[in-house]
């Protein structure tokens, strides 16, 4: 087995490996070449957790994606028929992007590109940064072969962001935003020539061509990053934050609040990367100082749907309710706290922690996350089956819940005290003991 395939298999979760195997089988059956590329390869080679599985096919992935989604209980979240790119989500929150290997020719900045099918090599050369332009062959003949035409491996080792070609930022100015986001996420420096290209693009005001869809996608990504406050600061100093909201680019940018939220999020294993709901609490916090009108302007600039705006507005309301329930004196048993929080959205728990000044509320949430949740996760399927739950039956989850409640409420076993060891007496000091400072 090639070293890269071995690294891939040990790097991915069991669920992600299962999905790779299904794509391999489908590509073999369709006689198409399949590659893992983009962010998935960057994260694999950089030793970072894999966020999405990015597949590239020398062929059309759309039909294959629909079949795989059907077989594995997945869902197609978006589909771009022009570029032949499909985004999917599978049980367990595993996200997948599958794309046709293609060339994109831009008549001018911001124009819709002319898309033509291409080889994987040409596809990699039209990408944004060299570290995103590495592919691993997954098809039988070449399995394990690494394709790295822009020498992204060297840039990964030097921890540098470098564009694959001098037009990369001109062709697609949304890459200006990606550059700032990736720089902070990876803690990489920007290579000198790329930094110059970035500045030239800003001087030429190319960011005016960034589409609304790209702005919204970036906003959601920023919310999910480990350090959104650093990204926002950098966006502001480069003048790009005003694209999202003019009101936000100035004293109304509450970086202290965003930092508080990101610290809380880091301390809570509520959801990892790709935790799609995370943007709702971020939206509330980042716009805290804006007037209602300025908030609406931001929603419109990003094209956030009415439904999503309403959903985000509910977070503080639900968090207030959750805080009231968590303060209740009737809530005594660990199982009651568990049941209350297990049914709350992670985003609402996070926002409750962010807003609540009550020690009791803070402690109960931390107990839930640090003690009750791990104890509940210890109940295995085998235990549920042994207690009479047939897998897949409605009774199965009910029985699991009962087992969890019993385990959480069981009094901790009395621990027999350790026998006291005889400690040889120290010889008593002569004279008066020294006065304690
Ligand atoms: N890409 C690009 N130009 C863009 C967006 C994406 O060249 N404006 C390419 C990059 O090679 C990228 C790949 O398409 O790695 C997949 O894009 P996407 O999934 O959006 O980003 P990731 O790099 O996977 O980053 P993230 O971890 O933030 O999802």
Boltz pocket constraint, residues with backbone or C-beta under 6 A from the ligand:
constraints:
  - pocket:
      binder: B
      contacts: [[A, 37], [A, 38], [A, 39], [A, 40], [A, 51], [A, 52], [A, 54], [A, 97], [A, 126], [A, 127], [A, 128], [A, 129], [A, 132], [A, 133], [A, 172], [A, 174], [A, 175], [A, 178], [A, 221]]
      max_distance: 6.0
